[in-house]
Structure formats: C-alpha cells, structure tokens
Amino acid sequence: MTGKKVCPVCGESGLFYEAGGYIGAVYHCKNCGYVGSLIIEGDEEIIEEIRKKYREA
Ligand SMILES: [Zn+2]
C-alpha cells in the first residue's frame, strides 16, 4: 500500500508539483498556500490527523 502525498499543513492531497526551483522540487498547495519541498506521505489515518489539527488551529 502506497501512501498519498499530502500537504503537511492542511492535509490537502491536491498538491501541485513545481520543478526547477533553485531549491529543487517544490510543492504548492492551493488550499492553504503552502509552498515547500516537504510533503507528507501517509495513509488516511495520518492525513485525517493533519486535517483535524488544521481545522482546529
Ligand atoms: Zn495545504
């Protein structure tokens, strides 16, 4: 079972991959505006945990 790639801030799975940046691979989350090379790859349980924290923040 492979994990889904999601935003580390809000848990959104619709990440845009932006290649060619000066720091390498960069992901862009349209949901919360996060831009960075760090993404979370996990199962539904982990993703739901991130989403819960984001909603409560
Ligand atoms: Zn996000």
N, CA, C, O and the ligand as a Tripos MOL2 file, in Angstrom:
@<TRIPOS>MOLECULE
protein
  229   227    58     0     0
PROTEIN
NO_CHARGES

@<TRIPOS>ATOM
      1 N           0.8470   -1.2040    0.0000 N.3       1 MET1
      2 CA          0.0000    0.0000    0.0000 C.3       1 MET1
      3 C           0.8760    1.2450    0.0000 C.2       1 MET1
      4 O           1.7180    1.4240    0.8800 O.2       1 MET1
      5 N           0.6770    2.0770   -0.9640 N.am      2 THR2
      6 CA          1.4630    3.3090   -1.0480 C.3       2 THR2
      7 C           0.6980    4.4700   -0.4430 C.2       2 THR2
      8 O          -0.5220    4.5810   -0.5660 O.2       2 THR2
      9 N           1.4580    5.3270    0.2140 N.am      3 GLY3
     10 CA          0.8410    6.4730    0.8510 C.3       3 GLY3
     11 C           0.5240    7.5680   -0.1330 C.2       3 GLY3
     12 O           1.1070    7.6550   -1.2140 O.2       3 GLY3
     13 N          -0.3990    8.3880    0.2600 N.am      4 LYS4
     14 CA         -0.7570    9.5390   -0.5750 C.3       4 LYS4
     15 C           0.1290   10.7140   -0.2090 C.2       4 LYS4
     16 O           0.5210   10.8690    0.9470 O.2       4 LYS4
     17 N           0.4400   11.5360   -1.1900 N.am      5 LYS5
     18 CA          1.2240   12.7340   -0.9320 C.3       5 LYS5
     19 C           0.2640   13.8690   -0.5890 C.2       5 LYS5
     20 O          -0.6010   14.2440   -1.3810 O.2       5 LYS5
     21 N           0.4430   14.3960    0.6090 N.am      6 VAL6
     22 CA         -0.4400   15.4710    1.0320 C.3       6 VAL6
     23 C           0.3430   16.6400    1.6290 C.2       6 VAL6
     24 O           1.5130   16.5100    1.9880 O.2       6 VAL6
     25 N          -0.3240   17.7620    1.7220 N.am      7 CYS7
     26 CA          0.2430   18.9720    2.3110 C.3       7 CYS7
     27 C           0.4890   18.7710    3.8050 C.2       7 CYS7
     28 O          -0.3990   18.2850    4.5050 O.2       7 CYS7
     29 N           1.6880   19.1370    4.3210 N.am      8 PRO8
     30 CA          1.9950   18.9610    5.7370 C.3       8 PRO8
     31 C           1.2420   19.9340    6.6320 C.2       8 PRO8
     32 O           1.1810   19.7390    7.8460 O.2       8 PRO8
     33 N           0.6740   20.9700    6.0480 N.am      9 VAL9
     34 CA         -0.0180   21.9860    6.8330 C.3       9 VAL9
     35 C          -1.5040   21.6640    6.9760 C.2       9 VAL9
     36 O          -2.0400   21.6780    8.0840 O.2       9 VAL9
     37 N          -2.1670   21.3740    5.8620 N.am     10 CYS10
     38 CA         -3.6210   21.2100    5.9130 C.3      10 CYS10
     39 C          -4.1040   19.8220    5.5160 C.2      10 CYS10
     40 O          -5.2830   19.5110    5.6810 O.2      10 CYS10
     41 N          -3.2110   18.9810    4.9950 N.am     11 GLY11
     42 CA         -3.6100   17.6270    4.6330 C.3      11 GLY11
     43 C          -4.2760   17.5060    3.2770 C.2      11 GLY11
     44 O          -4.8040   16.4500    2.9300 O.2      11 GLY11
     45 N          -4.2520   18.5790    2.5140 N.am     12 GLU12
     46 CA         -4.8560   18.5540    1.1890 C.3      12 GLU12
     47 C          -4.0300   17.6770    0.2470 C.2      12 GLU12
     48 O          -2.8000   17.7340    0.2610 O.2      12 GLU12
     49 N          -4.7040   16.8720   -0.5630 N.am     13 SER13
     50 CA         -3.9740   15.9670   -1.4440 C.3      13 SER13
     51 C          -3.7520   16.5600   -2.8330 C.2      13 SER13
     52 O          -3.0030   15.9990   -3.6340 O.2      13 SER13
     53 N          -4.3820   17.6630   -3.1160 N.am     14 GLY14
     54 CA         -4.2300   18.2800   -4.4370 C.3      14 GLY14
     55 C          -3.0230   19.1830   -4.5070 C.2      14 GLY14
     56 O          -3.1450   20.4000   -4.6380 O.2      14 GLY14
     57 N          -1.8440   18.5680   -4.4160 N.am     15 LEU15
     58 CA         -0.6180   19.3450   -4.4350 C.3      15 LEU15
     59 C          -0.1140   19.5380   -5.8620 C.2      15 LEU15
     60 O          -0.1420   18.6160   -6.6770 O.2      15 LEU15
     61 N           0.3410   20.7360   -6.1410 N.am     16 PHE16
     62 CA          0.9300   20.9990   -7.4440 C.3      16 PHE16
     63 C           2.4410   20.8780   -7.3490 C.2      16 PHE16
     64 O           3.0710   21.4510   -6.4610 O.2      16 PHE16
     65 N           3.0040   20.1330   -8.2680 N.am     17 TYR17
     66 CA          4.4400   19.9290   -8.2940 C.3      17 TYR17
     67 C           5.0850   20.9900   -9.1680 C.2      17 TYR17
     68 O           4.7710   21.1170  -10.3510 O.2      17 TYR17
     69 N           5.9830   21.7430   -8.5730 N.am     18 GLU18
     70 CA          6.6750   22.7820   -9.3170 C.3      18 GLU18
     71 C           8.1580   22.4580   -9.3540 C.2      18 GLU18
     72 O           8.8670   22.6000   -8.3580 O.2      18 GLU18
     73 N           8.6090   22.0270  -10.5040 N.am     19 ALA19
     74 CA         10.0080   21.6290  -10.6500 C.3      19 ALA19
     75 C          10.8580   22.8100  -11.1120 C.2      19 ALA19
     76 O          10.3520   23.8240  -11.5920 O.2      19 ALA19
     77 N          12.1640   22.6380  -10.9480 N.am     20 GLY20
     78 CA         13.0930   23.6150  -11.4960 C.3      20 GLY20
     79 C          13.3640   24.8230  -10.6290 C.2      20 GLY20
     80 O          14.0020   25.7730  -11.0820 O.2      20 GLY20
     81 N          12.9000   24.8130   -9.4070 N.am     21 GLY21
     82 CA         13.2090   25.9090   -8.4990 C.3      21 GLY21
     83 C          14.6420   25.8360   -8.0240 C.2      21 GLY21
     84 O          15.2890   24.7980   -8.1690 O.2      21 GLY21
     85 N          15.1430   26.9020   -7.4670 N.am     22 TYR22
     86 CA         16.5450   26.9040   -7.0470 C.3      22 TYR22
     87 C          16.7890   26.0080   -5.8420 C.2      22 TYR22
     88 O          17.9370   25.6690   -5.5560 O.2      22 TYR22
     89 N          15.7400   25.6180   -5.1310 N.am     23 ILE23
     90 CA         15.9330   24.6760   -4.0270 C.3      23 ILE23
     91 C          15.5040   23.2670   -4.4230 C.2      23 ILE23
     92 O          15.3960   22.3820   -3.5740 O.2      23 ILE23
     93 N          15.2620   23.0650   -5.7070 N.am     24 GLY24
     94 CA         14.8900   21.7340   -6.1670 C.3      24 GLY24
     95 C          13.3890   21.5810   -6.3150 C.2      24 GLY24
     96 O          12.6840   22.5300   -6.6600 O.2      24 GLY24
     97 N          12.9110   20.3750   -6.0500 N.am     25 ALA25
     98 CA         11.4900   20.0920   -6.1960 C.3      25 ALA25
     99 C          10.6840   20.8480   -5.1540 C.2      25 ALA25
    100 O          10.9910   20.8280   -3.9620 O.2      25 ALA25
    101 N           9.6510   21.5090   -5.6360 N.am     26 VAL26
    102 CA          8.8180   22.2930   -4.7370 C.3      26 VAL26
    103 C           7.3500   21.9490   -4.9790 C.2      26 VAL26
    104 O           6.8950   21.7980   -6.1130 O.2      26 VAL26
    105 N           6.6360   21.8340   -3.8690 N.am     27 TYR27
    106 CA          5.2120   21.5550   -3.9770 C.3      27 TYR27
    107 C           4.4150   22.7820   -3.5580 C.2      27 TYR27
    108 O           4.8200   23.5440   -2.6810 O.2      27 TYR27
    109 N           3.3070   22.9430   -4.1880 N.am     28 HIS28
    110 CA          2.4610   24.0920   -3.9350 C.3      28 HIS28
    111 C           1.0540   23.6130   -3.5930 C.2      28 HIS28
    112 O           0.4210   22.9040   -4.3760 O.2      28 HIS28
    113 N           0.5740   24.0040   -2.4220 N.am     29 CYS29
    114 CA         -0.7750   23.6350   -2.0030 C.3      29 CYS29
    115 C          -1.7210   24.7950   -2.2650 C.2      29 CYS29
    116 O          -1.5360   25.9000   -1.7530 O.2      29 CYS29
    117 N          -2.7360   24.5210   -3.0720 N.am     30 LYS30
    118 CA         -3.6860   25.5760   -3.4140 C.3      30 LYS30
    119 C          -4.6570   25.8530   -2.2800 C.2      30 LYS30
    120 O          -5.2550   26.9260   -2.2110 O.2      30 LYS30
    121 N          -4.8070   24.8980   -1.4080 N.am     31 ASN31
    122 CA         -5.7860   25.0200   -0.3300 C.3      31 ASN31
    123 C          -5.3570   26.0300    0.7330 C.2      31 ASN31
    124 O          -6.1430   26.8940    1.1230 O.2      31 ASN31
    125 N          -4.1000   25.9220    1.2060 N.am     32 CYS32
    126 CA         -3.6590   26.7980    2.2890 C.3      32 CYS32
    127 C          -2.5240   27.7260    1.8650 C.2      32 CYS32
    128 O          -2.1130   28.5960    2.6330 O.2      32 CYS32
    129 N          -2.0160   27.5430    0.6450 N.am     33 GLY33
    130 CA         -0.9650   28.4130    0.1520 C.3      33 GLY33
    131 C           0.4420   27.9690    0.5060 C.2      33 GLY33
    132 O           1.4070   28.6940    0.2680 O.2      33 GLY33
    133 N           0.5580   26.7720    1.0800 N.am     34 TYR34
    134 CA          1.8710   26.2600    1.4450 C.3      34 TYR34
    135 C           2.7350   26.0260    0.2050 C.2      34 TYR34
    136 O           2.2750   25.4650   -0.7900 O.2      34 TYR34
    137 N           3.9930   26.4650    0.2800 N.am     35 VAL35
    138 CA          4.9570   26.1910   -0.7780 C.3      35 VAL35
    139 C           6.2280   25.6620   -0.1330 C.2      35 VAL35
    140 O           6.8000   26.3210    0.7350 O.2      35 VAL35
    141 N           6.6770   24.4840   -0.5420 N.am     36 GLY36
    142 CA          7.8890   23.9310    0.0360 C.3      36 GLY36
    143 C           8.2080   22.5620   -0.5190 C.2      36 GLY36
    144 O           7.4320   21.9810   -1.2770 O.2      36 GLY36
    145 N           9.3770   22.0540   -0.1230 N.am     37 SER37
    146 CA          9.8030   20.7540   -0.6300 C.3      37 SER37
    147 C           9.3420   19.6300    0.2870 C.2      37 SER37
    148 O           9.3850   18.4590   -0.0920 O.2      37 SER37
    149 N           8.9070   19.9770    1.4760 N.am     38 LEU38
    150 CA          8.4580   18.9580    2.4270 C.3      38 LEU38
    151 C           6.9900   18.6290    2.2100 C.2      38 LEU38
    152 O           6.1250   19.5040    2.2380 O.2      38 LEU38
    153 N           6.7330   17.3540    1.9940 N.am     39 ILE39
    154 CA          5.3510   16.9000    1.9240 C.3      39 ILE39
    155 C           5.1940   15.6640    2.7810 C.2      39 ILE39
    156 O           6.1680   14.9960    3.1280 O.2      39 ILE39
    157 N           3.9620   15.3770    3.1120 N.am     40 ILE40
    158 CA          3.6810   14.2000    3.9240 C.3      40 ILE40
    159 C           3.1970   13.0740    3.0110 C.2      40 ILE40
    160 O           2.3560   13.2730    2.1340 O.2      40 ILE40
    161 N           3.7530   11.8900    3.2440 N.am     41 GLU41
    162 CA          3.2840   10.7360    2.5070 C.3      41 GLU41
    163 C           2.7730    9.7300    3.5230 C.2      41 GLU41
    164 O           3.5560    9.0920    4.2280 O.2      41 GLU41
    165 N           1.4890    9.5960    3.5920 N.am     42 GLY42
    166 CA          0.9580    8.7130    4.6150 C.3      42 GLY42
    167 C          -0.3980    8.1380    4.2540 C.2      42 GLY42
    168 O          -0.9500    8.4110    3.1880 O.2      42 GLY42
    169 N          -0.9220    7.3320    5.1710 N.am     43 ASP43
    170 CA         -2.2240    6.7290    4.9310 C.3      43 ASP43
    171 C          -3.3400    7.6490    5.4310 C.2      43 ASP43
    172 O          -3.0880    8.7220    5.9800 O.2      43 ASP43
    173 N          -4.5540    7.2040    5.2300 N.am     44 GLU44
    174 CA         -5.7260    8.0240    5.5580 C.3      44 GLU44
    175 C          -5.7350    8.4740    7.0170 C.2      44 GLU44
    176 O          -6.1980    9.5710    7.3300 O.2      44 GLU44
    177 N          -5.2260    7.6300    7.9010 N.am     45 GLU45
    178 CA         -5.2310    7.9370    9.3240 C.3      45 GLU45
    179 C          -4.3700    9.1680    9.6300 C.2      45 GLU45
    180 O          -4.7710   10.0640   10.3730 O.2      45 GLU45
    181 N          -3.1790    9.1780    9.0340 N.am     46 ILE46
    182 CA         -2.2610   10.3020    9.2390 C.3      46 ILE46
    183 C          -2.8190   11.5800    8.6110 C.2      46 ILE46
    184 O          -2.7610   12.6610    9.1970 O.2      46 ILE46
    185 N          -3.3570   11.4230    7.4150 N.am     47 ILE47
    186 CA         -3.9200   12.5680    6.6940 C.3      47 ILE47
    187 C          -5.0720   13.1920    7.4780 C.2      47 ILE47
    188 O          -5.1730   14.4130    7.5980 O.2      47 ILE47
    189 N          -5.9320   12.3330    8.0050 N.am     48 GLU48
    190 CA         -7.0790   12.8210    8.7730 C.3      48 GLU48
    191 C          -6.6180   13.5550   10.0310 C.2      48 GLU48
    192 O          -7.2440   14.5230   10.4630 O.2      48 GLU48
    193 N          -5.5190   13.0810   10.6100 N.am     49 GLU49
    194 CA         -4.9570   13.7180   11.8100 C.3      49 GLU49
    195 C          -4.4770   15.1400   11.4980 C.2      49 GLU49
    196 O          -4.6970   16.0640   12.2810 O.2      49 GLU49
    197 N          -3.8260   15.2980   10.3560 N.am     50 ILE50
    198 CA         -3.3370   16.6170    9.9340 C.3      50 ILE50
    199 C          -4.5100   17.5530    9.6700 C.2      50 ILE50
    200 O          -4.4990   18.7130   10.0820 O.2      50 ILE50
    201 N          -5.5120   17.0380    8.9840 N.am     51 ARG51
    202 CA         -6.6870   17.8560    8.6520 C.3      51 ARG51
    203 C          -7.4140   18.3190    9.9050 C.2      51 ARG51
    204 O          -7.9010   19.4470    9.9780 O.2      51 ARG51
    205 N          -7.4800   17.4320   10.8830 N.am     52 LYS52
    206 CA         -8.1570   17.7480   12.1380 C.3      52 LYS52
    207 C          -7.4300   18.8910   12.8530 C.2      52 LYS52
    208 O          -8.0530   19.8380   13.3320 O.2      52 LYS52
    209 N          -6.1040   18.7800   12.9120 N.am     53 LYS53
    210 CA         -5.2950   19.7990   13.5690 C.3      53 LYS53
    211 C          -5.4210   21.1270   12.8440 C.2      53 LYS53
    212 O          -5.4750   22.1820   13.4750 O.2      53 LYS53
    213 N          -5.4680   21.0770   11.5160 N.am     54 TYR54
    214 CA         -5.5380   22.2980   10.7120 C.3      54 TYR54
    215 C          -6.8690   23.0080   10.9400 C.2      54 TYR54
    216 O          -6.9140   24.2350   11.0340 O.2      54 TYR54
    217 N          -7.9410   22.2450   11.0270 N.am     55 ARG55
    218 CA         -9.2650   22.8210   11.2420 C.3      55 ARG55
    219 C          -9.3890   23.4450   12.6300 C.2      55 ARG55
    220 O         -10.0880   24.4420   12.8180 O.2      55 ARG55
    221 N          -8.6990   22.8420   13.5990 N.am     56 GLU56
    222 CA         -8.7880   23.3260   14.9640 C.3      56 GLU56
    223 C          -7.8840   24.5190   15.2320 C.2      56 GLU56
    224 O          -8.0850   25.2560   16.1980 O.2      56 GLU56
    225 N          -6.8830   24.7070   14.3700 N.am     57 ALA57
    226 CA         -5.9220   25.7910   14.5590 C.3      57 ALA57
    227 C          -6.5640   27.1660   14.3230 C.2      57 ALA57
    228 O          -5.8920   28.1900   14.4420 O.2      57 ALA57
    229 ZN         -2.1610   22.9620    2.4190 Zn       58 ZN58
@<TRIPOS>BOND
     1     1     2 1
     2     2     3 1
     3     3     4 2
     4     3     5 am
     5     5     6 1
     6     6     7 1
     7     7     8 2
     8     7     9 am
     9     9    10 1
    10    10    11 1
    11    11    12 2
    12    11    13 am
    13    13    14 1
    14    14    15 1
    15    15    16 2
    16    15    17 am
    17    17    18 1
    18    18    19 1
    19    19    20 2
    20    19    21 am
    21    21    22 1
    22    22    23 1
    23    23    24 2
    24    23    25 am
    25    25    26 1
    26    26    27 1
    27    27    28 2
    28    27    29 am
    29    29    30 1
    30    30    31 1
    31    31    32 2
    32    31    33 am
    33    33    34 1
    34    34    35 1
    35    35    36 2
    36    35    37 am
    37    37    38 1
    38    38    39 1
    39    39    40 2
    40    39    41 am
    41    41    42 1
    42    42    43 1
    43    43    44 2
    44    43    45 am
    45    45    46 1
    46    46    47 1
    47    47    48 2
    48    47    49 am
    49    49    50 1
    50    50    51 1
    51    51    52 2
    52    51    53 am
    53    53    54 1
    54    54    55 1
    55    55    56 2
    56    55    57 am
    57    57    58 1
    58    58    59 1
    59    59    60 2
    60    59    61 am
    61    61    62 1
    62    62    63 1
    63    63    64 2
    64    63    65 am
    65    65    66 1
    66    66    67 1
    67    67    68 2
    68    67    69 am
    69    69    70 1
    70    70    71 1
    71    71    72 2
    72    71    73 am
    73    73    74 1
    74    74    75 1
    75    75    76 2
    76    75    77 am
    77    77    78 1
    78    78    79 1
    79    79    80 2
    80    79    81 am
    81    81    82 1
    82    82    83 1
    83    83    84 2
    84    83    85 am
    85    85    86 1
    86    86    87 1
    87    87    88 2
    88    87    89 am
    89    89    90 1
    90    90    91 1
    91    91    92 2
    92    91    93 am
    93    93    94 1
    94    94    95 1
    95    95    96 2
    96    95    97 am
    97    97    98 1
    98    98    99 1
    99    99   100 2
   100    99   101 am
   101   101   102 1
   102   102   103 1
   103   103   104 2
   104   103   105 am
   105   105   106 1
   106   106   107 1
   107   107   108 2
   108   107   109 am
   109   109   110 1
   110   110   111 1
   111   111   112 2
   112   111   113 am
   113   113   114 1
   114   114   115 1
   115   115   116 2
   116   115   117 am
   117   117   118 1
   118   118   119 1
   119   119   120 2
   120   119   121 am
   121   121   122 1
   122   122   123 1
   123   123   124 2
   124   123   125 am
   125   125   126 1
   126   126   127 1
   127   127   128 2
   128   127   129 am
   129   129   130 1
   130   130   131 1
   131   131   132 2
   132   131   133 am
   133   133   134 1
   134   134   135 1
   135   135   136 2
   136   135   137 am
   137   137   138 1
   138   138   139 1
   139   139   140 2
   140   139   141 am
   141   141   142 1
   142   142   143 1
   143   143   144 2
   144   143   145 am
   145   145   146 1
   146   146   147 1
   147   147   148 2
   148   147   149 am
   149   149   150 1
   150   150   151 1
   151   151   152 2
   152   151   153 am
   153   153   154 1
   154   154   155 1
   155   155   156 2
   156   155   157 am
   157   157   158 1
   158   158   159 1
   159   159   160 2
   160   159   161 am
   161   161   162 1
   162   162   163 1
   163   163   164 2
   164   163   165 am
   165   165   166 1
   166   166   167 1
   167   167   168 2
   168   167   169 am
   169   169   170 1
   170   170   171 1
   171   171   172 2
   172   171   173 am
   173   173   174 1
   174   174   175 1
   175   175   176 2
   176   175   177 am
   177   177   178 1
   178   178   179 1
   179   179   180 2
   180   179   181 am
   181   181   182 1
   182   182   183 1
   183   183   184 2
   184   183   185 am
   185   185   186 1
   186   186   187 1
   187   187   188 2
   188   187   189 am
   189   189   190 1
   190   190   191 1
   191   191   192 2
   192   191   193 am
   193   193   194 1
   194   194   195 1
   195   195   196 2
   196   195   197 am
   197   197   198 1
   198   198   199 1
   199   199   200 2
   200   199   201 am
   201   201   202 1
   202   202   203 1
   203   203   204 2
   204   203   205 am
   205   205   206 1
   206   206   207 1
   207   207   208 2
   208   207   209 am
   209   209   210 1
   210   210   211 1
   211   211   212 2
   212   211   213 am
   213   213   214 1
   214   214   215 1
   215   215   216 2
   216   215   217 am
   217   217   218 1
   218   218   219 1
   219   219   220 2
   220   219   221 am
   221   221   222 1
   222   222   223 1
   223   223   224 2
   224   223   225 am
   225   225   226 1
   226   226   227 1
   227   227   228 2
@<TRIPOS>SUBSTRUCTURE
     1 MET1         2 RESIDUE 1 A MET
     2 THR2         6 RESIDUE 1 A THR
     3 GLY3        10 RESIDUE 1 A GLY
     4 LYS4        14 RESIDUE 1 A LYS
     5 LYS5        18 RESIDUE 1 A LYS
     6 VAL6        22 RESIDUE 1 A VAL
     7 CYS7        26 RESIDUE 1 A CYS
     8 PRO8        30 RESIDUE 1 A PRO
     9 VAL9        34 RESIDUE 1 A VAL
    10 CYS10       38 RESIDUE 1 A CYS
    11 GLY11       42 RESIDUE 1 A GLY
    12 GLU12       46 RESIDUE 1 A GLU
    13 SER13       50 RESIDUE 1 A SER
    14 GLY14       54 RESIDUE 1 A GLY
    15 LEU15       58 RESIDUE 1 A LEU
    16 PHE16       62 RESIDUE 1 A PHE
    17 TYR17       66 RESIDUE 1 A TYR
    18 GLU18       70 RESIDUE 1 A GLU
    19 ALA19       74 RESIDUE 1 A ALA
    20 GLY20       78 RESIDUE 1 A GLY
    21 GLY21       82 RESIDUE 1 A GLY
    22 TYR22       86 RESIDUE 1 A TYR
    23 ILE23       90 RESIDUE 1 A ILE
    24 GLY24       94 RESIDUE 1 A GLY
    25 ALA25       98 RESIDUE 1 A ALA
    26 VAL26      102 RESIDUE 1 A VAL
    27 TYR27      106 RESIDUE 1 A TYR
    28 HIS28      110 RESIDUE 1 A HIS
    29 CYS29      114 RESIDUE 1 A CYS
    30 LYS30      118 RESIDUE 1 A LYS
    31 ASN31      122 RESIDUE 1 A ASN
    32 CYS32      126 RESIDUE 1 A CYS
    33 GLY33      130 RESIDUE 1 A GLY
    34 TYR34      134 RESIDUE 1 A TYR
    35 VAL35      138 RESIDUE 1 A VAL
    36 GLY36      142 RESIDUE 1 A GLY
    37 SER37      146 RESIDUE 1 A SER
    38 LEU38      150 RESIDUE 1 A LEU
    39 ILE39      154 RESIDUE 1 A ILE
    40 ILE40      158 RESIDUE 1 A ILE
    41 GLU41      162 RESIDUE 1 A GLU
    42 GLY42      166 RESIDUE 1 A GLY
    43 ASP43      170 RESIDUE 1 A ASP
    44 GLU44      174 RESIDUE 1 A GLU
    45 GLU45      178 RESIDUE 1 A GLU
    46 ILE46      182 RESIDUE 1 A ILE
    47 ILE47      186 RESIDUE 1 A ILE
    48 GLU48      190 RESIDUE 1 A GLU
    49 GLU49      194 RESIDUE 1 A GLU
    50 ILE50      198 RESIDUE 1 A ILE
    51 ARG51      202 RESIDUE 1 A ARG
    52 LYS52      206 RESIDUE 1 A LYS
    53 LYS53      210 RESIDUE 1 A LYS
    54 TYR54      214 RESIDUE 1 A TYR
    55 ARG55      218 RESIDUE 1 A ARG
    56 GLU56      222 RESIDUE 1 A GLU
    57 ALA57      226 RESIDUE 1 A ALA
    58 ZN58       229 GROUP 0 **** ****
